[in-house]
Amino acid sequence: MEWLDRPLGPMRIRAWGLLANMMANALALYGLSQVLSNQGGHVLLAVGFTLSVLFIALLAVPSE
């Protein structure tokens, strides 16, 4: 996937994806903290986890 290595602004698309992955991880962790304190948060946990898995699957493809 060569399009991941194209520049987009000050960074490459792969680097932007890594930042988005960190945000998805933060969302999942916030949802988990809400679940563990019995304040809901199941949707946040599910969305954050799903986005993290998708970003990892997309960004783990090696460049040729």
Secondary structure, DSSP 8 states (H G I E B T S, - for coil): -GGGGSEETTEEHHHHHHHHHHHHHHHHHHHHHHHHTTS--HHHHHHHHHHHHHHHHHHTS---
